[in-house]
Amino acid sequence: MSTLYDKFGGEGTIAKVVDYFYELVLADDTVNTFFEHTDMEKQRQHQTKFISYALGGPNQYTGGAMSKVHQGMNLQPEHFDAIVKHLHAALAHFGVGEDDIHTALAKVESLRGDIIYK
């Protein structure tokens, strides 16, 4: 069975989606302050590996648990929703169909409880 990771073209394509995603995120005053002191190159690499894994690719993600990574950030539902909106836009920008976007975002949504209010 083919995974979304394979369907989207693997890590190379996902890296392009992640780059575009962070362009959107960093232009959004709702959430860009969370990345003021972030090494964005490292962040992009982590996010590419994380999204690759979330879409059925190999588990190369070496970052911490979601609840630990977001500890002390006090992310609110509107922040999480903004990130989801930007990921949706980035996937759509690269021609991913709505059904596949919905599947991908359902995986992201499953992490909401580990990310907000920490």
KEKE-3310 file (N, C-alpha, C; in steps of 0.2 Angstrom, whole numbers, plus 5000, padded with zeros to 4 digits):
npx = (5004:5003:5010:5005:5016:5024:5016:5016:5029:5040:5053:5060:5051:5042:5051:5051:5038:5038:5047:5040:5028:5034:5037:5025:5021:5031:5027:5016:5009:5002:5008:5022:5031:5034:5044:5055:5068:5073:5082:5080:5084:5088:5075:5067:5073:5070:5055:5053:5057:5048:5035:5036:5037:5024:5016:5018:5031:5048:5053:5062:5062:5070:5067:5061:5047:5031:5024:5034:5043:5035:5033:5030:5027:5014:5005:4990:4973:4970:4983:4987:4978:4981:4993:4989:4981:4991:4999:4989:4987:5000:5002:4991:4996:5006:4999:4993:4979:4962:4957:4968:4975:4966:4968:4981:4981:4973:4981:4990:4981:4978:4988:4985:4981:4994:5001:4995:4991:5003)
npy = (4994:5011:5025:5041:5049:5043:5045:5059:5062:5059:5064:5074:5082:5085:5093:5104:5108:5111:5122:5132:5132:5137:5150:5155:5154:5163:5175:5178:5186:5181:5170:5170:5175:5165:5159:5167:5166:5154:5142:5142:5134:5121:5119:5118:5106:5097:5098:5093:5080:5076:5078:5070:5057:5057:5056:5043:5040:5035:5034:5046:5056:5064:5073:5080:5073:5079:5086:5090:5097:5108:5114:5126:5136:5140:5138:5142:5138:5145:5148:5135:5132:5142:5137:5125:5129:5136:5125:5117:5126:5126:5113:5112:5122:5115:5106:5095:5085:5089:5078:5071:5081:5082:5070:5070:5082:5077:5068:5078:5085:5076:5078:5089:5090:5087:5098:5111:5123:5121)
npz = (5000:4996:5004:5010:5010:5000:4989:4989:4985:4993:5004:4998:4992:5002:5010:5002:5004:5017:5018:5011:5020:5031:5027:5026:5039:5046:5041:5048:5060:5071:5075:5073:5082:5091:5085:5085:5091:5086:5078:5062:5051:5057:5063:5051:5046:5056:5056:5043:5044:5054:5048:5037:5043:5049:5038:5034:5030:5033:5050:5055:5064:5077:5086:5102:5113:5109:5119:5127:5119:5117:5129:5141:5131:5130:5120:5112:5107:5095:5090:5087:5077:5067:5063:5058:5047:5039:5036:5028:5018:5012:5008:4999:4990:4983:4976:4982:4985:4992:4999:5003:5010:5020:5027:5030:5039:5049:5056:5061:5069:5079:5088:5095:5109:5115:5112:5114:5128:5136)
capx = (5000:5007:5008:5005:5023:5026:5012:5018:5036:5045:5056:5062:5045:5040:5055:5049:5031:5040:5050:5034:5025:5038:5037:5018:5021:5035:5024:5009:5010:4999:5012:5029:5035:5036:5050:5060:5074:5073:5087:5075:5087:5087:5068:5065:5075:5065:5049:5052:5057:5042:5029:5038:5035:5017:5013:5019:5038:5052:5054:5069:5061:5074:5065:5058:5040:5027:5022:5040:5045:5031:5033:5032:5026:5008:5001:4982:4970:4971:4990:4987:4973:4985:4998:4986:4979:4997:5001:4984:4989:5007:5000:4987:5001:5010:4995:4990:4971:4959:4956:4975:4976:4962:4971:4987:4979:4970:4987:4992:4975:4979:4993:4983:4982:5001:5004:4992:4991:5009)
capy = (5000:5017:5030:5048:5051:5041:5049:5066:5062:5058:5069:5080:5086:5087:5098:5110:5110:5114:5128:5136:5132:5142:5157:5158:5155:5168:5181:5178:5189:5177:5164:5171:5177:5159:5157:5173:5163:5147:5140:5139:5128:5115:5118:5115:5099:5093:5097:5089:5073:5074:5077:5064:5052:5058:5054:5036:5039:5032:5037:5049:5061:5064:5078:5077:5072:5085:5089:5092:5102:5114:5116:5133:5140:5142:5139:5142:5135:5150:5147:5128:5133:5145:5132:5120:5133:5137:5118:5116:5131:5124:5107:5114:5125:5110:5102:5090:5085:5090:5072:5069:5086:5081:5064:5073:5086:5073:5066:5084:5086:5071:5080:5095:5089:5087:5105:5117:5124:5118)
capz = (5000:4995:5009:5008:5010:4993:4985:4988:4982:4998:5008:4994:4991:5009:5012:4999:5007:5024:5017:5010:5026:5036:5024:5028:5047:5048:5039:5052:5067:5076:5077:5071:5088:5094:5081:5085:5094:5083:5072:5057:5047:5061:5063:5045:5045:5061:5053:5037:5046:5057:5043:5033:5047:5050:5031:5033:5028:5038:5056:5056:5068:5083:5091:5108:5113:5107:5125:5130:5114:5117:5136:5142:5126:5132:5114:5113:5101:5089:5087:5084:5071:5062:5060:5053:5041:5035:5033:5023:5012:5009:5004:4993:4985:4980:4972:4986:4984:4998:5003:5006:5015:5026:5030:5034:5044:5054:5060:5065:5074:5084:5092:5098:5116:5117:5110:5117:5135:5139)
cpx = (5004:5005:5008:5012:5026:5022:5014:5025:5041:5048:5058:5056:5042:5044:5053:5042:5033:5043:5044:5030:5028:5038:5030:5018:5025:5032:5017:5011:5007:5003:5020:5033:5037:5043:5056:5067:5076:5078:5082:5078:5086:5079:5065:5067:5071:5058:5048:5052:5050:5036:5030:5035:5027:5013:5015:5026:5042:5053:5061:5069:5065:5072:5062:5050:5037:5026:5028:5043:5041:5030:5034:5030:5019:5004:4994:4979:4970:4978:4990:4983:4977:4990:4995:4984:4985:4999:4996:4986:4995:5006:4996:4992:5005:5006:4992:4982:4968:4958:4963:4977:4972:4965:4977:4986:4976:4975:4990:4987:4976:4984:4991:4984:4989:5004:5001:4992:4997:5013)
cpy = (5006:5022:5037:5051:5049:5045:5056:5067:5062:5064:5075:5085:5089:5093:5105:5113:5114:5121:5133:5137:5137:5149:5160:5159:5161:5175:5182:5180:5186:5172:5165:5172:5171:5156:5162:5170:5156:5147:5138:5134:5121:5114:5115:5108:5094:5092:5093:5082:5071:5073:5071:5058:5052:5056:5047:5035:5036:5037:5040:5054:5060:5069:5075:5076:5079:5089:5093:5098:5109:5117:5123:5138:5143:5143:5138:5139:5139:5149:5140:5129:5137:5141:5127:5123:5134:5130:5116:5120:5128:5117:5108:5117:5121:5104:5096:5091:5086:5084:5070:5074:5084:5075:5066:5077:5082:5070:5072:5085:5082:5073:5086:5095:5089:5094:5111:5117:5122:5123)
cpz = (5000:5001:5006:5006:5002:4988:4983:4985:4987:5001:5005:4993:4997:5011:5009:5002:5014:5023:5016:5016:5031:5033:5026:5036:5049:5046:5043:5059:5072:5079:5076:5077:5092:5090:5081:5087:5092:5078:5067:5052:5051:5062:5057:5044:5050:5058:5047:5039:5050:5052:5039:5036:5048:5044:5029:5030:5034:5044:5057:5061:5075:5088:5097:5108:5112:5113:5128:5126:5115:5124:5137:5137:5127:5125:5115:5106:5095:5086:5084:5077:5066:5059:5056:5047:5036:5032:5027:5017:5008:5005:4998:4987:4981:4976:4975:4986:4991:5002:5007:5011:5021:5030:5034:5040:5050:5059:5064:5071:5080:5090:5096:5106:5119:5116:5114:5125:5139:5142)
residu = (MET:SER:THR:LEU:TYR:ASP:LYS:PHE:GLY:GLY:GLU:GLY:THR:ILE:ALA:LYS:VAL:VAL:ASP:TYR:PHE:TYR:GLU:LEU:VAL:LEU:ALA:ASP:ASP:THR:VAL:ASN:THR:PHE:PHE:GLU:HIS:THR:ASP:MET:GLU:LYS:GLN:ARG:GLN:HIS:GLN:THR:LYS:PHE:ILE:SER:TYR:ALA:LEU:GLY:GLY:PRO:ASN:GLN:TYR:THR:GLY:GLY:ALA:MET:SER:LYS:VAL:HIS:GLN:GLY:MET:ASN:LEU:GLN:PRO:GLU:HIS:PHE:ASP:ALA:ILE:VAL:LYS:HIS:LEU:HIS:ALA:ALA:LEU:ALA:HIS:PHE:GLY:VAL:GLY:GLU:ASP:ASP:ILE:HIS:THR:ALA:LEU:ALA:LYS:VAL:GLU:SER:LEU:ARG:GLY:ASP:ILE:ILE:TYR:LYS)
# end
